[in-house]
Amino acid sequence: MINKGSLLILLGSVCFSFSGTFQQFAPSGATPFTITEARMLIGAAGLLFWCLLSGKFSVSFGSLRWKYLVLMAVSLLSFQLLFFSSVLKTGVAVGTVVAIGSTPIWTAIIEKTVFNKSPRSVWFIATTIAVVGIILLNLQNFSGQVNILYTFLPLLAGLAYALEIVFAKEAMKGSSSEVCMMIVMALVALFNLPSLFFNELTWAFTSRGILVCLGLGLVTASMAFALFFGGTKTTPAAVASTLGMAEPLGAALWGITLLHEPCTLTTLSGIVLILLSLILLIKPEKQTAYSAQ
């Protein structure tokens, strides 16, 4: 039987994959800072409502692992800022490939260094296949020369994402993923609040802006974070980071089907390779444990 944690991560990644599609419909004037604020605020509110309905607040707030929750929030905000900055400096293709492609590698390095855990051999195979798939998905968008110094931005974004996944496993010990992610998103919204003084907000109060904000907040934040990080509780962090590559896979499919983006042979090849890597990882006998030390 397939591990439940892997399925939750895949479902969360599918929810994350709608981010780009929703943003394509955002009115002019929307910026990464205002989108992040709206997404985090509505996402936290959505989980607050869910926790109240489902009785998730039975846990004592004093028993929560606040240090790791704060570290998760800092990592999440850092990823947002570093990734969007890298896209501006290197382009969408290079930024996506380097940031998302480096995340599983960073995660494995952190786990080996801090926890002395090494992924099984199938992880190395699946991750290599997935990285090649990510490159093929973005191949048609590569253009021009990129300053090698700017590639450190998406590399750091990948590191921030990896830290977020590793911290999540520690933060959620003994607590529900919904409560933890509600707090993390509220903290990110608080940290990001000063940026609103320098960005236009009127777009968020138009009819289309409200719909976009609700989609980003409820689907790509409330549902996505609760599912994805709920899955990391029972899934090795390195495996979770590679399974997270289902997000760009989903984004490519939505781009083709909803935004009528071109579907080339290289794009299809990338989709097939990422699917293959996910299939390799969700086989239960291969993903439930780390290799012996």
N, C-alpha and C positions, 0 to 999 in steps of 0.2 A: 504493500500500500504506500502511496506517495505521502511523504511527510507533510503534515498540515501547515507547518511553518513555511515551506517552499511555496505552497499554493497561495498563502496569504501575501507573501512577498510579490509573487507574480500578479495577483489581483491589485495590490497597491501600485505596482509599476504601471499597470494598464491605466489606473486612475491618474498617475503622474503624467502619463503620455499625452493627456489632453491639454496640458499646459500651453504648448505652443499654438495649438488650434484655437483655444479660447483667446489667447493674446492677439492672434491674427484679426479677431473681430473687435478688439478694443478700439475705442474712438481715439482720434489724434490727441496728443497731449499726455497720453499714458507713458510713464517711465518705469524702469525697473524698480525704483524706490517706492513709487505709489502703488504699483502692482503688488509688490511684496507686502506692503502694509495692509492693503485690502485683503489679500489672500490669507495672511496670518490672522488678522482680526476676525474675519468671517469664519475661518477654519477653527479658531479657538472657540468662538461662539457656538458653532455647530457641534463641537465635541462637548461643550458645557451642557447644551440642551440634551444631547444623547446620554451623558453621564447622569443627569438629573432624572431622566426617564427610566434608565436601566438600573439605578441604584449603585452606580460605580463609586460613589463618594463614601462608601463604607470604610474605605482606607483612611487612616489618620494622616493628615498633611505633615505632621511632625515626623512620621516614619519614612517619608519619601527621601530618596537619595538626591538632595538638592544640589550637591556639588556636581554630579554628573548631568543633572537636568540643565544647569547653567552652562556647563561645557558643551552640551548638545546644542543649546540655543546659540552660543557663540560660533560653533562650527557651522550650523545651518545658515546663519546670517553671513558668515565669511564666505561660504560656498556661493551664495546668491551674488554677493558683490564681486568676488573674484571671477566667477563664471561670466557674468554680464560684461565685466571689464575686459576679459580675455576675448570675448566675441567681438567687441568694438575694435580691439587691437589686432587680432589675428584672423577674424572672420568666423562665421558660424561653423564651417567644416572643421577647421583646425582646432577651434575652441572645444567643440563637442568631442572630437576624436581623442584629443589629449586629456581632457578632463574626465570624461566617462571611461575612456580606455585605461587610464592610469589608476582609477579608484580601486579596482580589485588588487592591483599590485601593491599599492600603498597599504591596503587593509592587511594583506598577507605579511608585509614587512612589519607592521605595527604589532600584529598578533604574535609573530615569531620573536620579536625583540622584547615585548612586554610580558607575554604570557607563555612563551616558548611552545607555541602551537604551530604546526605546519599542515597545510591542506594536503589531502590525498592527491595522488598523481592525476586522477581524472579532472581535478580542478584546474591543473596547469594546462591540460589539453583543451578543456572546455573554454577557459579564459582566452587562450591563444586564438581559438576559432572565433570567439565572440569579438575580440579586438579586430581581427581581420574583417569580420562582418560589419563592424562599426565604420571602419575605413571605407569599405565598399559602399555603404549607405550614403556616405558623404562625399564620395570621390568626385561626383560631377560638380560639386560646389567649391572644390579647391581652385584657387586662382591667385596668380601673382606671387611675389616674394614676401616671406614673413620674416621679420626681424627675430633672430634666434632668442634674443633677450625676452621678447614678449611671450614666448612659449612657457616661461616660468609661471605666468598668470594661470593658465589652465592646469598646469601641474600642481600648483598650490590649491586650486579649486578641487582637484581630485583628492588631494591630501585632506582638505577640510571635509569632504564627503565621507572619506574613509574614517576619519576621527568621529564623525557623527554616528556612523554605524557601530563602531567599537564602543563609544560612550553609551549608546542606546542599550546595549546588552547589560551594562552595569546599572544604568539608570532605572531599568524596568524590573529589576529583581524584586519580587514580592509585590509588585504594583501592576495595575492594568495599563495597557498601552494607550488607551483612550485618555485616562487622567494625565499620564505623563506627557503625551503629545499636546494636550490642551495647554498645559503649563509651559511647555517649550515654545509653542507658537505665540502664546501671550507674551513671553519674555522677548522673543524676536520682534514682535510688534512694538514693545516698549523700547528696545534698543534702537529700532529703526525710526522711531517717532520724530526725532529732530530733523530728519531729512525732509519731512513734509513742509517745513518752512521754506524750502528752496525749490519746491516742485508744484506744478499746477494740479489742482484737485477737481476742477469742474467736470472733467470727463467722467468721473466716477458717479456723478449724480444725474447723468442722462439716462434715458430708458435702456439704451444699449449698454452703457457703462455698468448699470446696476446688474443686468443679466450676466455680463462678463465677470463681474466681481463675485456674484453668487456661484457661477460655475467654477471659477478658480478656487474660491474658498471652500465650498462644500465637496466638490469632486476631487480637485487636485491637492487639497489640504486636509480637510476633516477625514474623508474616506481614505485617501492615499496614505497619509502618515499613520493613521491608526492600523490599517491593514499591513503596510510594509514593515513597520517597526514592531507590530505584534508578532509578525513572522520571525523577526530576528531573535526573539526570545528563545526559540528552539532550533535555530539554524546557525551554524558557524558563520562568523562575520565575513570571512573571505568568500564563502559560498553565496551569502546574501548579496554581497557587492556585485558578484558576477550575474546573479539572477536579476539584479536591478537593471541589467542591460536590456531587459524586456521593455523598458521605458522608451529608448530611441527606436526600438522595433515598432512599438505601437504608434509612436509619433509619425514614423514613415508611412504606416498603413493609413492613419487618419489623413495625412497630407495627400496621399494618392486618392483615397475614396471621398474625402469631404472637401478638400481644397483643390482637387484636380491637378495636383502636381504630377510631372512626368514620371513614368515608371520605366526605367531602363533595365537592361540585362544586368548591369552592375548592382543596381538597387535590389533587384530580385535575388541576386546571388548573396548580397548582404543579409537580406531577410532570411534566406534559407540557412545560412551559416549561424546566425544568432539563434534561430529555432533549434538547430542541431545542438548548439552548446547548452541551451536550456534543457533539452531532453536528456542530455548526458548528466546534468546536475540534479535533476529531480528524481533520478532513479534512487530509491530509498537505500539500497545497500551500499551506494557509493557516496552519499552525502551526509549521512547521519553522524559521522565522527571524523576526527582528525587522525592523521597517521601517527603511529606510535613513535615516541621519542627515543 
